[in-house]
Amino acid sequence: MSVGSGGSGAPFGPIGVMRSWLKPRQGSPDRKRRRGGSIVAWIILLLGVTYFVLPLIATLEFSLRPKPATLAYTNVLADPKFASSLLYSFTIGIITIIVSLAIIVPTAFWVRLKMPRLRPIVEFVTLMPFIIPAVILVFGIIRVYSRKPFVFTRTELGSDALLVAAYVVLSFPYMYRAVDTGLAAIDVRSLTEAAQSLGAGWTRIILRVILPNLRTALLSGAFLTLAIVVGEYTIASFLARNNQFGVYLSLLGQNKAFEPAAVSLISFGLTWLAMIVIALIGRGTRGRVTVVGAR
């Protein structure tokens, strides 16, 4: 009788013995460890969801206390300052995003392509807004740009320009990280050399080759920047930009009880709507490489 042929399912012979060794047993330490890890992961997820959802539920319950329940939301939507402040903040946010992209994208592209040794220095500079408080930044801006030869604080347009400049600085950590991560996911050098071989210049390379392949990363950075601009209070308050959304929310909280909660939930809903739009726009862009030559 052959030892290696013990039937189709019999664990005889070298192969059968190896299968019996490799097959995980019920109650093995590895299986228990995996099961314990999954339980811990579910507990952490549950705690995270609770941490984020409970404040929203409490805010919603508080905003619905007046009679009728939708009174706070009706008052907010009927307030013309709500729409004007939101529009102003979105306008400032869009301008900030455009200026930030114009600064960050060429810088990150050039550092990764030509000067990789400067990357730690650029990363340190972009992290400075985490080190310098916003109140110190705005006091420095006011002190420098409220006297000759650069008098910006005496006009509305000048104050708006200073507000955009301050927000551009605040957005550096988020925008640079998003762009640098997007550049790391593509072969920048090969794309650049291919575009140059087709006769494209540096401007066309950035606009027609690099930017299309960074769409998801740029949208992520733009969303973070917009969230910062809409919710920021300190710089806008000291620059007397009372029509900014964060300042409007603060002033509303000083005079109203339930309306600030309603405004917070509405802004939270708009934020999630923006995230959904970003996810839909960025869908299907992974792995797409576009090389366009001179025309």
C-alpha positions as CSV (number, residue, x, y, z in Angstrom):
1,M,0.0,0.0,0.0
2,S,1.3,3.4,-1.0
3,V,1.8,5.8,1.9
4,G,1.4,8.9,-0.3
5,S,-2.0,7.9,-1.8
6,G,-4.4,7.9,1.1
7,G,-7.4,9.2,-0.9
8,S,-8.3,12.5,-2.2
9,G,-8.9,14.1,1.2
10,A,-6.7,11.9,3.5
11,P,-3.8,13.7,5.2
12,F,-1.2,11.1,4.2
13,G,2.1,11.6,2.5
14,P,4.4,14.6,2.6
15,I,1.9,16.9,1.0
16,G,-0.9,15.9,3.4
17,V,1.3,16.3,6.4
18,M,2.4,19.8,5.2
19,R,-1.3,20.8,4.7
20,S,-2.1,19.6,8.2
21,W,0.7,21.7,9.6
22,L,-0.1,24.8,7.6
23,K,-3.8,24.7,8.2
24,P,-4.8,27.1,11.0
25,R,-6.4,25.3,13.9
26,Q,-9.4,26.3,15.8
27,G,-8.4,28.4,18.8
28,S,-4.8,29.0,17.6
29,P,-3.0,32.0,19.0
30,D,-2.9,33.7,15.6
31,R,-6.6,33.5,15.1
32,K,-7.2,34.7,18.7
33,R,-4.8,37.6,18.1
34,R,-6.6,38.6,14.9
35,R,-10.0,38.3,16.6
36,G,-8.8,40.5,19.5
37,G,-7.4,43.1,17.0
38,S,-10.7,43.3,15.2
39,I,-12.6,43.8,18.4
40,V,-10.2,46.6,19.5
41,A,-10.6,48.2,16.0
42,W,-14.4,48.1,16.3
43,I,-14.2,49.6,19.8
44,I,-11.9,52.4,18.6
45,L,-14.3,53.0,15.6
46,L,-17.3,53.1,17.9
47,L,-15.6,55.6,20.3
48,G,-14.6,57.8,17.4
49,V,-18.1,57.8,15.9
50,T,-19.5,58.6,19.4
51,Y,-17.0,61.4,19.9
52,F,-18.1,63.1,16.6
53,V,-21.8,62.3,16.6
54,L,-22.8,63.0,20.1
55,P,-21.9,66.8,20.0
56,L,-23.9,67.0,16.7
57,I,-26.9,65.4,18.3
58,A,-26.7,67.7,21.3
59,T,-26.3,70.7,19.1
60,L,-29.3,69.6,17.0
61,E,-31.4,69.0,20.1
62,F,-30.5,72.5,21.5
63,S,-31.3,74.2,18.2
64,L,-34.8,72.6,18.1
65,R,-35.8,73.7,21.6
66,P,-37.6,76.9,20.6
67,K,-41.3,76.7,19.6
68,P,-41.8,76.0,16.7
69,A,-38.8,73.7,16.4
70,T,-37.6,75.3,13.2
71,L,-37.6,78.8,14.5
72,A,-33.9,79.1,14.8
73,Y,-33.3,77.9,11.3
74,T,-35.9,80.2,9.9
75,N,-34.4,83.2,11.6
76,V,-30.9,82.3,10.3
77,L,-32.0,81.8,6.7
78,A,-34.0,85.0,6.9
79,D,-31.0,87.0,8.1
80,P,-29.4,88.7,5.1
81,K,-26.0,88.8,7.0
82,F,-25.9,85.0,7.0
83,A,-25.9,84.8,3.2
84,S,-23.6,87.8,2.7
85,S,-21.0,86.6,5.3
86,L,-21.0,83.1,3.8
87,L,-20.6,84.5,0.3
88,Y,-17.8,86.8,1.4
89,S,-16.0,83.9,3.1
90,F,-16.4,81.7,0.1
91,T,-15.0,84.4,-2.2
92,I,-12.0,85.0,0.1
93,G,-11.5,81.3,0.3
94,I,-11.5,80.8,-3.5
95,I,-9.0,83.7,-3.9
96,T,-6.9,82.2,-1.2
97,I,-6.9,78.8,-2.9
98,I,-5.9,80.3,-6.2
99,V,-3.0,82.2,-4.7
100,S,-1.9,79.2,-2.6
101,L,-1.8,76.9,-5.6
102,A,0.1,79.5,-7.6
103,I,2.8,79.5,-4.9
104,I,2.8,75.9,-3.7
105,V,2.5,73.9,-6.9
106,P,5.6,75.3,-8.8
107,T,7.6,75.3,-5.6
108,A,6.8,71.7,-4.7
109,F,7.3,70.6,-8.3
110,W,10.7,72.3,-8.6
111,V,11.9,71.1,-5.2
112,R,11.0,67.5,-6.0
113,L,12.4,67.6,-9.6
114,K,15.6,69.7,-9.2
115,M,16.3,70.5,-5.6
116,P,15.4,67.5,-3.4
117,R,17.9,68.6,-0.7
118,L,15.9,71.7,-0.1
119,R,12.8,69.7,0.8
120,P,13.4,69.7,4.6
121,I,13.8,73.5,4.5
122,V,10.6,74.0,2.5
123,E,8.7,71.7,4.8
124,F,10.0,73.6,7.8
125,V,8.9,76.9,6.3
126,T,5.4,75.6,5.5
127,L,5.0,74.4,9.1
128,M,5.7,77.8,10.5
129,P,2.0,78.7,10.8
130,F,1.7,75.8,13.4
131,I,4.5,77.5,15.4
132,I,3.4,81.2,15.1
133,P,0.0,81.9,16.6
134,A,-2.5,83.6,14.4
135,V,-2.8,86.6,16.8
136,I,0.9,87.3,16.5
137,L,0.7,87.0,12.7
138,V,-2.2,89.5,12.5
139,F,-0.5,92.0,14.9
140,G,2.6,91.8,12.8
141,I,0.6,92.4,9.6
142,I,-1.2,95.4,11.2
143,R,2.0,96.9,12.4
144,V,3.8,96.6,9.1
145,Y,1.0,97.5,6.7
146,S,-0.7,100.3,8.7
147,R,2.1,102.8,8.1
148,K,4.0,104.2,5.1
149,P,5.0,103.1,2.5
150,F,2.5,100.2,2.6
151,V,-0.7,101.5,4.0
152,F,-3.3,98.8,3.4
153,T,-5.4,98.9,6.6
154,R,-7.1,102.2,5.8
155,T,-9.1,100.8,2.8
156,E,-11.5,98.0,2.5
157,L,-9.7,96.5,-0.5
158,G,-6.4,96.7,1.3
159,S,-7.8,95.0,4.4
160,D,-9.2,92.3,2.2
161,A,-5.9,91.8,0.5
162,L,-4.2,91.5,3.9
163,L,-6.8,88.9,4.9
164,V,-6.1,86.8,1.8
165,A,-2.4,87.0,2.4
166,A,-2.8,85.9,6.0
167,Y,-5.0,83.0,5.0
168,V,-2.5,82.0,2.3
169,V,0.1,81.7,5.0
170,L,-2.2,79.7,7.2
171,S,-3.0,77.3,4.4
172,F,0.7,76.5,3.6
173,P,0.9,73.3,5.8
174,Y,-2.2,71.8,4.4
175,M,-1.8,72.8,0.8
176,Y,1.9,71.8,0.6
177,R,1.3,68.4,2.2
178,A,-1.6,67.7,-0.2
179,V,0.5,68.7,-3.3
180,D,3.6,67.0,-2.1
181,T,1.7,63.8,-1.5
182,G,0.2,64.0,-5.0
183,L,3.6,64.5,-6.6
184,A,5.0,61.5,-4.7
185,A,2.2,59.3,-6.3
186,I,3.3,60.1,-9.9
187,D,6.6,59.9,-11.7
188,V,7.4,63.6,-12.0
189,R,10.7,63.2,-13.7
190,S,9.5,60.8,-16.4
191,L,6.4,63.0,-17.2
192,T,8.6,66.1,-17.3
193,E,11.2,64.5,-19.6
194,A,8.4,63.1,-21.9
195,A,6.7,66.5,-22.1
196,Q,10.1,68.2,-22.9
197,S,10.8,65.7,-25.6
198,L,7.5,66.8,-27.2
199,G,8.5,70.4,-27.1
200,A,6.5,71.6,-24.0
201,G,7.8,74.5,-21.9
202,W,7.8,74.7,-18.1
203,T,4.5,76.6,-18.0
204,R,2.7,74.1,-20.3
205,I,4.3,71.2,-18.3
206,I,2.8,72.5,-15.0
207,L,-0.6,73.4,-16.5
208,R,-1.1,70.6,-18.9
209,V,0.8,67.7,-17.4
210,I,1.3,68.1,-13.6
211,L,-2.0,69.8,-12.6
212,P,-4.3,67.2,-14.3
213,N,-2.5,64.4,-12.5
214,L,-2.8,66.2,-9.2
215,R,-6.5,66.9,-9.3
216,T,-7.5,64.8,-6.3
217,A,-4.6,66.2,-4.2
218,L,-5.4,69.7,-5.2
219,L,-9.1,69.3,-4.3
220,S,-8.1,67.9,-0.9
221,G,-5.9,70.9,-0.2
222,A,-8.5,73.3,-1.6
223,F,-11.1,71.8,0.7
224,L,-8.9,72.2,3.8
225,T,-8.1,75.7,2.9
226,L,-11.7,76.6,2.4
227,A,-12.6,75.1,5.8
228,I,-9.9,77.2,7.4
229,V,-11.1,80.4,5.8
230,V,-14.7,79.8,6.6
231,G,-14.1,79.0,10.3
232,E,-11.3,81.4,11.1
233,Y,-12.0,84.2,13.6
234,T,-8.9,85.8,15.0
235,I,-7.3,87.4,12.0
236,A,-10.6,88.6,10.5
237,S,-11.6,90.1,13.8
238,F,-8.5,92.1,14.3
239,L,-8.6,93.3,10.7
240,A,-12.2,94.4,11.2
241,R,-13.6,92.1,8.6
242,N,-17.0,91.8,10.4
243,N,-18.6,90.3,7.3
244,Q,-16.5,87.2,7.5
245,F,-18.4,84.1,8.5
246,G,-16.4,83.3,11.6
247,V,-16.8,86.8,13.0
248,Y,-20.5,86.8,12.1
249,L,-21.0,83.5,14.0
250,S,-19.2,85.0,17.0
251,L,-21.3,88.1,17.0
252,L,-24.4,86.1,16.6
253,G,-23.5,84.0,19.6
254,Q,-23.3,87.2,21.7
255,N,-26.9,88.2,20.9
256,K,-28.8,85.0,20.2
257,A,-29.1,81.7,22.1
258,F,-30.3,79.1,19.6
259,E,-29.3,80.6,16.2
260,P,-25.6,79.9,16.6
261,A,-26.3,76.2,17.0
262,A,-28.4,76.3,13.8
263,V,-25.6,78.1,11.9
264,S,-23.1,75.6,13.1
265,L,-25.1,72.7,11.8
266,I,-25.8,74.4,8.5
267,S,-22.1,75.1,8.0
268,F,-21.3,71.5,9.0
269,G,-23.8,70.3,6.4
270,L,-22.2,72.5,3.7
271,T,-18.8,71.1,4.7
272,W,-19.9,67.5,4.2
273,L,-21.5,68.6,0.9
274,A,-18.2,69.9,-0.2
275,M,-16.5,66.7,0.8
276,I,-19.0,64.7,-1.3
277,V,-18.4,66.9,-4.3
278,I,-14.6,66.5,-3.9
279,A,-15.1,62.7,-3.7
280,L,-17.2,62.7,-6.9
281,I,-14.9,64.9,-8.8
282,G,-11.8,63.0,-7.8
283,R,-13.3,59.6,-8.6
284,G,-11.5,57.7,-11.3
285,T,-8.5,60.0,-11.5
286,R,-6.0,57.5,-10.0
287,G,-3.4,56.3,-12.4
288,R,-4.3,58.7,-15.2
289,V,-1.3,60.2,-16.8
290,T,-1.5,62.9,-19.4
291,V,1.4,64.1,-21.5
292,V,0.8,67.0,-23.9
293,G,3.3,68.5,-26.2
294,A,3.5,71.9,-27.8
295,R,0.8,72.9,-30.2
